């Protein structure tokens, strides 16, 4: 691609290369408030400037290849990048719109958007379909932020409507730290999407040295750790990255991570039948997280074609949760969404690569 991606730039960076500087704020408004897809729409800019901008920049680094709708309101997107690679993102409807008896809106819909940070992934988790295709490349900050912009535009979500963001799609966010941190700041810019950092969550497989580096930046973001096992032996089988970043190194890094007084560090625990779903694992998890302001999010494994792993029973899932909560550890079971579509991360991309969509 010969053109630069405009969304790769912060407002400050744009103001340094586009003169007069106030034009950057106008462009920012067109991009993030009015969801402009071309410079021709920016009628408060001089025509000559619009033409020059169009020669140098693109506003459309992604193209929606496939969109799948679930009966639960979830919507999964497969985006194509300029080089032909594809990534996934998901719009999750967390709460429906509610009305008062007089017909006025009581509560607007509440959304969470799950976005990707890489094409593929280096981590190679045994249970993850994304790992099957290997790692291709990092996404730029603009390719990350554009996922949300396109989803908001496609679903007519007003610019002043806040959504929650989770970096929990394809890729390991901390393996692409610079671009991810830049996208966090672009999302949070009050003249843009104005999505405060406390509404943004970075999910990592546990790159402990990068957790320390991220914490030192004091961005105010939320942290989620993909733990999935309570001892190094099993975790190494499920997540080879544990060889480089074992459980204790992750726990040490998390204990020093700055956490908002009203927040907790989230520990994601993917529950797999007959692998990590028994009470002995729950006991070890309780001991492991002792002294950490933590919340455990239990996740049902979403089966996909060719996997050896199975979804746990509701009974075992609830027993696991009850053991933890009865002993004072905040624990929830994440409601599975999109089970009627390509729910597993990487599944829609894999289907596209194999010509099934």
RAQUI-V655910 format. One record per residue. N is the residue number from 1. NEAR is the number of other C-alpha atoms within 10 Angstrom. D_CENTER is the distance of its C-alpha to the mean C-alpha in Angstrom with 2 decimals. Layout:
BEGIN
N|NEAR|D_CENTER / N|NEAR|D_CENTER
END
This chain:
BEGIN
1|9|25.42 / 2|8|28.05 / 3|13|26.38 / 4|17|23.94 / 5|19|20.61 / 6|20|21.23 / 7|26|17.61 / 8|20|17.70 / 9|16|20.01 / 10|20|19.83 / 11|21|22.47 / 12|11|24.70 / 13|12|24.59 / 14|20|25.49 / 15|17|28.32 / 16|11|29.76 / 17|10|30.09 / 18|14|30.84 / 19|11|34.10 / 20|9|35.06 / 21|15|31.99 / 22|12|31.69 / 23|16|30.74 / 24|20|27.27 / 25|16|26.58 / 26|15|28.03 / 27|22|25.88 / 28|22|22.75 / 29|18|23.91 / 30|20|24.44 / 31|22|21.05 / 32|25|18.79 / 33|17|21.27 / 34|15|23.19 / 35|20|20.70 / 36|19|23.48 / 37|14|23.34 / 38|16|26.53 / 39|21|28.57 / 40|13|31.47 / 41|13|29.92 / 42|19|30.17 / 43|10|33.76 / 44|11|34.17 / 45|15|33.88 / 46|9|37.09 / 47|13|37.39 / 48|9|38.06 / 49|15|34.87 / 50|17|32.84 / 51|13|34.54 / 52|11|33.91 / 53|18|30.22 / 54|16|29.97 / 55|12|31.71 / 56|12|29.34 / 57|17|25.85 / 58|18|23.72 / 59|19|21.53 / 60|18|20.24 / 61|21|18.48 / 62|21|16.73 / 63|17|18.53 / 64|17|17.49 / 65|14|19.29 / 66|15|18.62 / 67|14|17.43 / 68|16|17.87 / 69|16|18.55 / 70|16|18.74 / 71|11|21.55 / 72|14|19.28 / 73|15|17.86 / 74|22|14.55 / 75|22|14.24 / 76|25|12.74 / 77|24|13.00 / 78|23|14.21 / 79|23|14.49 / 80|18|17.29 / 81|19|17.46 / 82|13|20.85 / 83|9|21.83 / 84|9|21.31 / 85|14|18.27 / 86|24|15.57 / 87|30|11.81 / 88|27|10.01 / 89|26|7.79 / 90|27|8.63 / 91|22|10.29 / 92|21|11.22 / 93|17|14.56 / 94|16|14.87 / 95|13|18.40 / 96|12|21.02 / 97|11|23.18 / 98|13|26.27 / 99|12|29.72 / 100|9|32.79 / 101|8|36.09 / 102|7|37.23 / 103|8|34.44 / 104|9|32.49 / 105|11|28.75 / 106|12|28.11 / 107|12|24.31 / 108|12|21.91 / 109|14|19.08 / 110|15|15.99 / 111|19|12.63 / 112|19|8.99 / 113|25|6.70 / 114|21|3.80 / 115|25|3.76 / 116|26|5.77 / 117|31|7.67 / 118|26|10.82 / 119|24|13.29 / 120|27|13.91 / 121|24|13.76 / 122|19|16.63 / 123|20|16.08 / 124|20|17.79 / 125|20|17.11 / 126|18|19.94 / 127|21|18.12 / 128|22|15.26 / 129|25|16.15 / 130|28|13.96 / 131|19|16.42 / 132|15|19.32 / 133|16|19.06 / 134|14|18.89 / 135|16|17.37 / 136|13|18.24 / 137|15|16.84 / 138|22|14.31 / 139|20|12.81 / 140|20|14.42 / 141|24|13.11 / 142|24|14.47 / 143|26|12.86 / 144|27|9.36 / 145|24|10.69 / 146|24|12.72 / 147|25|10.16 / 148|22|9.95 / 149|20|13.67 / 150|20|14.72 / 151|19|13.12 / 152|19|14.80 / 153|16|17.93 / 154|11|18.11 / 155|10|17.96 / 156|10|20.24 / 157|15|18.10 / 158|14|20.19 / 159|18|19.17 / 160|12|20.27 / 161|14|18.09 / 162|16|15.26 / 163|23|11.96 / 164|18|9.35 / 165|23|5.90 / 166|20|3.22 / 167|25|2.17 / 168|22|3.45 / 169|24|4.96 / 170|24|8.15 / 171|32|9.38 / 172|25|9.83 / 173|27|8.42 / 174|24|11.80 / 175|19|13.70 / 176|18|12.87 / 177|17|13.39 / 178|14|15.46 / 179|21|13.39 / 180|25|10.19 / 181|19|12.66 / 182|19|14.32 / 183|24|11.45 / 184|24|10.99 / 185|19|14.73 / 186|23|14.85 / 187|24|12.59 / 188|18|14.89 / 189|17|18.11 / 190|11|20.44 / 191|15|21.96 / 192|20|18.79 / 193|24|15.95 / 194|18|16.91 / 195|21|13.69 / 196|20|14.84 / 197|18|13.07 / 198|16|13.75 / 199|16|11.38 / 200|22|8.42 / 201|21|7.15 / 202|21|6.76 / 203|22|7.16 / 204|23|10.07 / 205|23|12.82 / 206|26|15.25 / 207|22|16.42 / 208|22|18.80 / 209|14|20.32 / 210|17|17.08 / 211|20|16.25 / 212|18|19.71 / 213|14|19.21 / 214|20|16.05 / 215|19|18.02 / 216|12|20.97 / 217|11|19.23 / 218|11|19.06 / 219|15|16.28 / 220|16|16.05 / 221|22|12.34 / 222|21|11.52 / 223|26|11.33 / 224|25|10.51 / 225|22|12.66 / 226|18|12.66 / 227|23|16.43 / 228|22|17.77 / 229|25|21.34 / 230|21|23.86 / 231|16|26.08 / 232|16|25.77 / 233|13|27.73 / 234|15|25.47 / 235|21|22.23 / 236|19|23.72 / 237|14|24.46 / 238|19|20.97 / 239|23|19.18 / 240|17|21.56 / 241|18|19.73 / 242|23|21.47 / 243|13|24.60 / 244|12|23.41 / 245|17|21.46 / 246|19|23.20 / 247|21|22.47 / 248|13|24.88 / 249|15|23.44 / 250|20|20.01 / 251|17|21.87 / 252|13|23.90 / 253|19|21.00 / 254|23|19.32 / 255|16|22.73 / 256|13|22.90 / 257|19|19.44 / 258|20|20.01 / 259|18|18.92 / 260|12|19.72 / 261|7|22.75 / 262|5|21.12 / 263|14|17.99 / 264|18|17.61 / 265|21|15.70 / 266|22|13.77 / 267|21|14.90 / 268|21|13.27 / 269|23|16.30 / 270|22|16.27 / 271|26|19.79 / 272|22|21.87 / 273|17|25.39 / 274|13|28.15 / 275|15|25.90 / 276|19|24.43 / 277|20|25.26 / 278|16|28.61 / 279|17|29.86 / 280|11|30.72 / 281|15|27.06 / 282|20|26.42 / 283|15|29.32 / 284|13|27.98 / 285|20|24.54 / 286|18|26.41 / 287|10|28.45 / 288|15|25.62 / 289|17|23.78 / 290|10|27.08 / 291|9|27.10 / 292|15|23.35 / 293|16|21.99 / 294|19|19.59 / 295|18|18.03 / 296|26|17.63 / 297|21|15.38 / 298|21|17.20 / 299|20|15.55 / 300|21|17.89 / 301|19|17.77 / 302|23|17.36 / 303|18|20.25 / 304|18|20.41 / 305|7|23.50 / 306|7|25.05 / 307|12|23.32 / 308|9|25.74 / 309|17|23.61 / 310|17|24.18 / 311|16|22.67 / 312|20|24.29 / 313|15|26.76 / 314|10|26.15 / 315|8|29.09 / 316|16|27.76 / 317|21|24.33 / 318|13|26.14 / 319|15|28.59 / 320|22|25.91 / 321|20|24.38 / 322|17|27.87 / 323|16|28.96 / 324|19|26.27 / 325|14|26.59 / 326|10|30.38 / 327|10|30.28 / 328|10|28.26 / 329|20|24.74 / 330|16|22.23 / 331|20|20.68 / 332|16|19.06 / 333|15|18.54 / 334|14|15.36 / 335|10|16.72 / 336|12|16.03 / 337|19|15.04 / 338|21|15.85 / 339|14|18.45 / 340|12|20.74 / 341|16|18.52 / 342|19|16.64 / 343|21|14.43 / 344|19|13.80 / 345|24|10.95 / 346|27|13.10 / 347|19|15.92 / 348|26|16.09 / 349|27|16.10 / 350|18|18.73 / 351|12|20.77 / 352|15|20.84 / 353|13|21.98 / 354|9|24.66 / 355|8|25.75 / 356|9|25.04 / 357|11|23.27
END
